[in-house]
Amino acid sequence: MKTNIGVFFGGRSTEHEISVISASQAMAAIDHEKYDVTPIYISKQGKWYTGPELLELKNYKDPKSLIGKCKEVYMQPTYGDYNLYACKRSFFGGNGVVTKLDVVIPVLHGSNGEDGIFEGVLESIGIPFAGCNTLASANGMDKITMKMILAAGGVPVVPYVWFTDKEWFSKRDELVNRVESVLGYPVIVKPANLGSSVGIGSAHTREELLEKVADAERYSTRIIVEHLLGDMQEINCSVLGDCDDYRTSVLEEPIKSADFLTYEEKYMGGGKGAKGMQRSQKRIPAELPEDVTKRIQHLAGETFRLLSCHGVSRVDVMIDRTDGQIYVNEINTIPGSLSFYLWEASGISFDKLMDKLVELAIKRKRQSEMKTVSYDQNIFAMGAGTKGGVKK
């Protein structure tokens, strides 16, 4: 009997469409001789759907028609119940089970999917799943928390200032002065917990800073402002495995036309046949000296390790050409196109990459079952806590 892989994608995120593209690529790459594949599409309204029509990317041109051909489903928040249930059940009864999943591969980009929220659901159910757990996902998604952890672990990050949208409203002048005194111009302004360059903008003056923060706070309650390197080279490296046993890929250099790589450049450039991050203009492998390549791969691996990551991630770094200093910019715990093109260039085909993700999911589940999560004792039967409360 084949292992049934549930691939979740879409979601309530500004990166919804990119998730659909990445998932389409991943599902096509899975070896259907070894696995069954169940697509589970999460709409922009947060409803779950499944059906064979979801496997064809062209069907997403008319989302309303597509959803009409699919079955709305859900999973119960019951530990050990890996079933996918139909929301509308037959009048004649039945348990409503559509299929039973064995392993889940989340291909959800951005908020409400890559940030630990969905991973928490999967951990509550106890189903094996590929990728970072709740904690690692949350820390990897939030650029502020991520930089704090990396800096504490000795990984270099660019100087930054952060604040909440409410702080910006109540003490804007103080925060502007802090940005100008700590960082100076130019700076780059980002929502703390989004990807795909959504809500990001560079500022070279105070007026531009006010404008870019106003845009960023449309997307997030937490804002980060970073020093913008004047002569910067961006390099990406993918990492595969778990925090105790991982390998790094060859490097890529994205080609940008401004201070940062825009959404359009990431997903709407490149050749006619390419989709997702594969479509963006890039050099693979990046043309760098061997010692610089090894240093970047080391920092990518350290980022993966310090954040306790799992599965496949992509670490984006920046080289300051003025002094050669290398900084880790961010990690994508569910990277666009699952960074398959970097692994193909590293000798691992897309189908073998998907094999590895399934293997990692099952391995982590097996290891987690060896840990103690409760004691086989009933303190109430022993009379504890029945009088005078509980002493901790």
N, C-alpha and C positions, 0 to 999 in steps of 0.2 A: 504494500500500500504506500502511495506516494505521500511525502510530507506536504501539508497544505500551508502555503505561505500567504498570509494576509498582508497586502501592501496598502497602507493608509496614506492618503495624499489629499491635496486641496487645502481646506481649513479656513478658519476666520483669520485671515492674514493678508497684509498688503502684498505678500509674495505668493498668493494663491495660484496664479497662472504658472509661475515658475515651478511650483511644486507639481502641478499636473504634468508639465513637460518632463521633469526629472523622473517622476514615477513611471511615465509611459516608456521612457528609455530603460529603466530598471526592469520593468515587467517583461519587456521584449527580450532582455538579455538573459533572464532566468531560463535555465535548462528545463524545458517542459517534459523531457523524458524522465527527469528525476523528481520534479516537483509539480504539484498543482498550484495554481495562482488564483487567489481571490482578491479582486480589486475592491477597495472600500474608499469611496469618494466622500469627503466631508465638504458639504456646500458652504458658501459664504455665510449662510444662515446657521451653520453648525449642525445640520442634519446629515446622517450617514446613509449612503446608498451603495448597493452592489448590483452587478449585472455584467454580462459579457460585453455590452455596448461601451463600457468604460475603458475597454482595452484599446479602442481606436481613437487616436488623438483628434482626428478630423471631426468626430462627433461633438467636441466641445465648442464648436463654432455656434451651436444653438443649445445652450445649457438647459433651457426650459424643456425642449423636446427630449434631450438626453435623459434628464431626471425622470421624465414621464415614462420612459421605457425601463427604468430601473426599480429595484425593490428597496424601500426604506428599511433600515436595520438598526440594531443596537446590540451592545454587549452588557450583560448584567455585572454590577460591581460585586461579584461573589468570587472569592478566592477559589481558584481551581476550575471555574466554569469558562471554558474556552469557546463556547458556542456563540455563533452569530444568529440573532433572533430577528424574525420579521416583525415589524411594528404592527402590521395588519394581518391578523390570523384568520384562518378559514372558519366559516360559520360552523363547520362540522367538527371543530376541535383540533387536536394535535398540539404538540408542544411548541410549535412555531420555529423550530430550528431550521435555519437555512443551510448552514454548514458548520463544521467544527474546524477551528484554526489550530495549527500546531506551533507556528512561529509567526511573529509579526515583524515586518520591516517598515518602520515609519519613514516616509519621505515627505515630511511636512516642514516647510521652510518658514522661519519667522515666528511671530507671536502666536500663542495658543497651539503650538505644535512642536517647535524646536526648543522652547524655553522651559521645559520640564512639566508643563501642565498635562500634556497627553501622556508623557512617560509615567507620571504619577498614576494615571488611570491603569496603565498596563501593569505597573508594579502592584497595584491593589488587587488586580485580577490574578497576578502571578504567572502570566503567560510569558514564555521566552520571547525576548525581542532584541533586535539588533540596535546598536547605537548606545549613546550615553544614557545613564540613569537620570532620575529626577534632579539630584543635586548637581551633577556634572553639566547637565543640560542648562539648568538655571544659571550656574556660574559662567558657563561658556557664552550664553546669550547676552547677559548683561555686561556691557563693555566696562562699566565702572568696577563691579565686583571682580571681573576677570583680571583687570589691570592691578588691582590690589593684591590678588593672590600671586600673580606672576612676579610683581615687584618684590614681594616678600620672599619668593623662591629664587631670587637672583636673576630673573629674566628681564632684560632691558625693555622698557616701554617709554614712549615719548612723554614729556611733561604734560599734565592735564589739570583742568579744574572741572568740578562737577557740582550740580545743584538740581533741585526739584523745580517743577513749574511754579509751585506756590512760593518758593523762595525767590524765584525770578520776579514774581508779581510784587512781593512785599519788600524786597531790598535789592532792586535792580541796579541802582547806582553803585552799591557796595560790590556787587558781583562783577559789574563791568570793570570797576577799578582793580579787582583781584585778577581778572583775566589779563588786563593790560600790564599789571605789574609783574605777575608771575610768568606769563607767556609772551606778551607782546604780540604784534601783528607780523605776518598773517597767522590766522588760526583756522581750524576746521571744526564745524559744529555738527554734532550727531545726536539723534535720539539714542538713548543708552541700550535699547533692546530691540533694534530692528536690523535687518540686513539688506542686501541687494541695493545699497546706496540710497534707500528711501529716506527722505527727510534730511539728507546730508548736504551741507553747503560750506564753502570757504568764505572767510571774511578778511578783508584787508584794511578796514576802517571801522570805527565805532558804529557808524550808521549801518554798515553791512552786518556787523555782529548782531545788532538789534533785530534786523530783518531775518537773519538765518535762525536765531533762537526762536523767534515767533513761528517760523515754519517748523522747526524740530519739535516744539511743544504741541503741535497738532497731533503728533503720533505717539508721544511718550510723556510720562510724568517725570522722568529723570533725563537730564541733558548732560552731555559731556562735551567740553571744549578742549581741543588739543592743539599744541604747537604744530604748525604746518611747516614741514621741512621744505626748504627752498629748492634744493636740487635733489629730488627723491627718485629712487628706483623701486618699484613694487615687485615683489617676488612671492610666489605661492608654493607651498609644499603640502602634500597630503600625507596623512599618517594612518596606518591600518593596524588594528590589533586591540589590545587592552593596555592599561597603564603599566602593567608589569612585563608585557611582551609585545613589542610593536616594531614595525619597520616604516621607514620613510621613503617617499617616492622621489623621482627626479623632480627638478624644479621647473616652474613656468614663470615667464614674465608677461603679465597682461600689458597690452598696448593702450595707453590712454591719451586723450587730447587736451586735458585740463588738469586742475589740481588733484582730481581724484577720478576714479573710474565710475562713470555714470551708469544708471540702470539701463539706458539705451545701448551704451557701449558693451555692457555685459551680455545682454540678451537679444539685441537686434542688429548686431554687426556680423561680420564674417560671411562665410559661404552660404549659398542657397540651401544646401542640404543639411546644414547644421542646425541644432536646436539647443536651447538652454545655454549653460556656461560653455559648452563645447563651441557655441557659435561666436563667442567673443574673440577678438584679435589677440593672439598671444604667440610667444616664442617658447617652444618645447624641444629640447631642454633649454633653460635660460643660459645665456652666454656669460659665464662667470668663472673666475679663477677657482681652482679646485679647493683651496683653503676656505674661500668664501662660501662655496657650495656646502662643504662639510659643516661649517659654522651654522649656516641657516638650517640644515637638516637636524643638527643637534638642538637648536633652539625650538624647532617645531616639535621634536620629540619631547623636550622638557615641558613645553606648554601642554602637550597631550597628557604627560605624566602628572604634572602638578594639579591639573584640573580633574584627574581621575577619569579620563575619557575612555571611550569604548567604541568599537566599530570602525567607521571610516570618517575622518574629519579632514578639514583643510585649514592650514595655518597661513595667514597672510603676514608677511614681514615687509619692512621698509629699510632701504639702505640710504643713508645720508651720504651723497657723493662727495660732499665737502670734506668729510673726515673719515669716511668708511664705516662709521658706526651703524650697527644693525639693530633695529627695534622690532619687537613683535607688535603687530597692529591689532589683530583679532583672530579668533578661531571660529570656524563654521562647523558646528557639530553635526549638521546634516548638510553637506555642501551641495551646491548646484550640480546636477548630473552625477552626483555621488563621486565626483572627481575621477570618473572611470577613465578619462583620456590620459590622466597622469599615471594611472596604474597600467594602462595599455603600453605607455611609453616606458614603464618600469618592468615590463615582462609579465604582467598579470592581465589576462583577458577579462572582459566585462562579466562573462558568465562565471568565471572562476572567482571574481570579486564578490559576486552574489553568493556563491558557495561559501566563501569565507565568512560572510556576514551571518549566514545561517549557522555555521559551525560555531562562531563566537557567541551567538545568542544561546545556543543549547549548552555550551560550555559554562557560561555565566550562571544559567539556571541551575545546572548541576552543582556548581560550587556554592551557590546561595543556599541550597537545600541542606548543606552540611553545617550551616550556622544555627545556633540556638536562638529562637525568637520568642519562646515562652517556657515557663516552668510547669511541669505536670503536678501542680499542687492547687488545692482549693483553700485559700486562706479563710474563706467564710465558714467552711465546715470546721475549721480549727478555732473558730471564735474570734479571729483577729478582725479588728476594725468595727466590731459591733458595739463597742462602748468607747466613748471618748475620742473618736476619730482615728485617723491613721497617722502614725509617726513616720516621717521620712528620714 
